Amino acid sequence: MIKKKLLKNAKKIDKFLINFLKKQKKSLLVKPMKYGIISGGKKIRSTIIFDTGKIFNIKEKKLLNICAAVECIHSYSLIHDDLPCMDNDSMRRGKPSTHIKFGEASAVLAGSSLLTLAFEIIADKKYLLNTKIKNEIIKSLASCSGHTGIAEGQELDLKFENKKKKINQIIDMQKKKTGKLFNFCLHSVGSVANKTHKEKLFLSNIGEEIGLLFQLA
């Protein structure tokens, strides 16, 4: 049941991303970008966005751009994490990592391009959201993706390797590396639903706890 749901949602996001990239100018990086994001992974974050949207009676169509943006950020982080200078993983999602398939330089550029694509998808003029809400979503996504979120989480992970660390330091690292993007998933839906600051903060905290549970599992 859950697997079917995840697969169904993943296909929706893949379709959206393929169509979005088709409308853009062709580049040599599209192939490694697609390799890193399309037809791979469960896209759990997108399902969480859709499910949170149901609580506030928001139609899936209104959340598709946010889902696609989240998956771009997630895939960018995985492509970079797999690089020899980071975790040095040769396999990802049951196939060779992007840098193994296309080379390190192309992997770095494809990952960086997915990062910027995420913001293009939210800012797209065809995405009919209130400008104030769009700006709030973009700011939140940037905060969760950069040095106060995923990037810092990865930096801490690398620094903690083979070292004894206190449990609160490990939790802080995991909340940044994984929890921050889940934080965004719930916060962004709160923004679309036009919830109060207090309500959005509550949703953000739940998101981080989900991310922590995900890592523990």
N, C-alpha and C positions, 0 to 999 in steps of 0.2 A: 504493500500500500504506500508506504513512505518512499520507497525506491521509485515507484511509478510516478509519484507526485514530483519528486526531484528531477527525474528524467524529462517529464512533460514541461516543467518550468525551464530547465536547461535548454531545451529545444527552442523555446520562445526567445530566450536571450540570444542564443546563437543566431537565430534568424534575424533578429533586430540588428545585431552587430554586423552580419554579412551585408545586409541592405545598407547600413550606415556607411560602411567602408566602400561599397560599390559607388556611392554618390560622390565620393571624394576623388581627387586626382590620384592616378596610379603612382605607386612608388615601389622601389625594390624591397622595402621593409614590410609591405603588406603580408607577404608570404610567411615570414617568421612571426609576425604579429598574430596572424590567424592560427598558426601552428601552436602558439603559446596559450591561446584563449578559446578557440573553437573546438567543440567535440572533445572536451576533456574536463575532468573534475565534476563534482556533483552540483556545483553552484548553489551551495547551501545558503549563502548570504542572500541570494535573490529570493529564495523561498521564504526566508525570514521576513524580508521586506513585503512580499505579497501577503503573508499571513498577518503581519502587523497592520497592513492596510485594511484587511477585512474587519479588524476591530473597530476601525473608524469609517467603515463603509466607503473606502476609496477603491475605485475601479483599477484593475491591473494595468490598463492602458496608460493611466496617469503615473504609474510607478516604473514603467519599462525603462525609461531613460536612466533612472536612478540605479536600477538593477544592473544595467549594462555598464554604467560607470564604475560601480563597485567591483564587478568582475574584471574590468580593465585594470583597476588598481591592484586587486588580488593577484592577477596573472603577472603583472609587471613585477610585483614583489617576489613571486616564485621564480621567474626567469632570472632575476638578479641574485636571489638567494642560492640558486644552483651553480652559479659561476665559480670557477676554481679559486678566485680570491675570497669567496665567501664560504659556503658549505661544501662546495666541490661535489655536487651530486650529478651523476651521469644519466639518471633515470627520473622521469617525472610523469605521473599519471599513466604508467604502464608503457611509456615510450621514451626514446632518447630525449634528454633535456634539450632546450632550444640551442644552447651553445655547442652541444655535440652535433646537432643536425646542421646548423648554419654557421658555426664559428663564433668565437667570443665577441668580436666587435659587433657583428650583426645582432647578437643576443642583447648586448648592452643597449644598442640603438632601438631595437624592437621593444624592449622593456620600457625604455624612456618614452617611446612614442605611444605606448599603451597608457602610460601615466598621463600624458598631455591629452590623449584622446578622451579620457574620462571627463575632463573639464569641458571639452568641445561638445560632448554629448549632453551635458547638463545645460550649457549655454546656448545650444542650438535654438534658433528663432522659431522653429517648428514645434518646439516643446513648449506648449502653451501653459506656462505657469506664471504667476505674479512675479515681477522682477525682484521685489524685496525677498520673496521666498527663495527664488533661484540663487540670489547672492548669499543668502544664509546657508543654503545647501552646499554651494561651492566653497564657502569659508570653512564649513564643518568638514568637508571632504579633504581639503588641503591640510587642515589641522590634524586629522586622523592619519594622513598619509605621510607626512613629513617628519621633521626632527622631533616633534612632540608625540609622534605616533609610531607607525610601522618602522620607519627608518631607524629611530632611536631604539626600538625593540630589537631589531636585527643587530645593531651596534652592541647593545648590552649582551645579547646572546653570544656574539663572537668574543666579547671581553670576558664573559663568564666561563668559557670553555675550559674544562679541566681544573676548575677552581672551586673551592668550597664557598658557598654563598648562603646567606640567611634566607629562610622561607619567604619573608616579606620582599626581599630583593628579587627572588625568582618570580613571585606573583606580580610584582611591578613590571618585570621584563615581559611576562606572558600577556599582561593586560595591554601593553603597548604593541607587542608584536602581533597579537591576534585579536585581543579585546577591542582595540580602538576602531577597527573596521566594523565590527559588530555594533559598537557604540553608534557609529554613523548610520548603520542600517535602520536602527530604531528611531534615532534622532531625526533623520531626514523625513521619515513618514510622519512624525510629529509636526514637522515644519509644513508639509503638504496639507495636513489636517488642521493647520493654523492653531495649534495648541499653545498654551502659555509657556513661559520660560521654565517654570517649576515642573510642569508636566513633561517637557522635552528633556529636562535634566534627569527626571525619574526614568524615562525611556532609555536615555544614554547609559545610565548606571546598570539597568537590566541588560543592555547590550554587552557591556563589558563583562558582566557575570556570565553571560552565555558564552562569550569568547573564552573565558577562563575554564568553564566546564568542558568546552570543546577540546582545549589543550589537555586537561586532566584525563579525558576519555581516551 
